[in-house]
Amino acid sequence: MAATVRRVDYFYATVSGEPGDAYELLSQLAVEGVNLLALNTMPLGPESTQLTLFPEDAMRLQNAARAARLALDGPHTAVLVQGGDEIGVIARIHAHLHQAGVRVYASTAVTDGRGHFGYVLYMRPEHVDRAVATLNA
């Protein structure tokens, strides 16, 4: 499989207030030099949003969050797969994981429109190393 596979840390943060408050938080993280590998946002109601942040450098995110007085839940661990997009690549990833006894309980994939994909897989923490080893084989 011609892809980059790695374990990544992620953190949850909840932002309350107006929709622009999440933008302000993301802007502040950028000013602090936090590079995000992935991001997911989900409304928790009319006045709060949960962000799932996948930083390139977990310590940098934790320091920036402390400075911003932002409570983080984590780190948690996931697997990030990045590679060349082709028909069936996601199915092949799941076939390899299934054969290795790794059960994925959630995932998110996206293509960049130029032939590459990114795929975040969530699984039990004790399966992460096996998943990375299987997909890197």
Residue pairs with C-beta under 8 A, 6 or more apart in sequence:
1 83
1 92
1 93
1 96
1 135
2 83
2 84
3 81
3 82
3 83
3 84
3 89
3 135
4 80
4 81
4 82
4 83
5 79
5 80
5 81
5 131
5 132
5 135
5 136
6 79
6 80
6 132
7 77
7 78
7 79
7 80
7 128
7 129
7 132
8 37
8 38
8 54
8 77
8 78
8 79
8 80
8 120
9 54
9 55
9 58
9 74
9 75
9 76
9 77
10 38
10 52
10 53
10 54
10 55
10 74
10 75
10 76
10 77
10 78
11 52
11 53
11 55
11 58
11 61
11 62
11 65
11 72
11 73
11 74
11 75
11 76
12 50
12 51
12 52
12 53
12 72
12 73
12 74
12 76
13 25
13 50
13 51
13 53
13 65
13 70
13 71
13 72
13 73
14 44
14 48
14 49
14 50
14 51
14 71
15 21
15 22
15 25
15 48
15 49
15 50
15 51
15 70
16 47
16 48
17 47
17 48
19 49
21 49
22 41
22 49
22 51
25 51
25 68
25 70
26 39
26 51
28 64
28 68
29 36
29 53
29 61
29 64
29 65
29 68
32 60
32 63
32 64
32 67
32 68
33 60
33 64
34 55
34 56
34 57
34 60
34 61
34 64
35 55
35 56
35 57
36 53
36 54
36 55
36 56
37 54
37 55
37 56
37 80
38 52
38 54
38 80
38 108
38 118
38 120
39 51
39 52
39 53
39 54
40 51
40 52
40 108
41 49
41 50
41 51
41 52
42 49
42 50
42 52
43 49
43 50
44 50
53 61
53 72
54 78
54 80
54 120
55 61
58 75
61 72
62 72
65 71
65 72
76 125
77 125
77 128
78 120
78 121
78 122
78 123
78 128
79 120
79 121
79 123
79 128
79 131
79 132
79 135
80 118
80 119
80 120
80 121
81 93
81 117
81 118
81 119
81 121
81 135
82 116
82 117
82 118
82 119
83 89
83 116
83 117
84 115
84 116
84 117
85 111
85 112
85 115
85 116
85 117
89 117
90 109
90 117
90 119
93 119
93 121
93 135
94 104
96 134
96 135
97 103
97 104
97 121
97 131
97 134
97 135
99 134
100 130
100 131
100 134
101 127
101 130
102 123
102 127
102 130
102 131
102 134
103 123
103 124
103 127
104 121
104 122
104 123
105 122
105 123
105 124
106 121
106 122
107 119
107 120
107 121
107 122
108 119
108 120
109 117
109 118
109 119
109 120
110 117
110 118
110 119
111 117
112 118
121 131
123 131
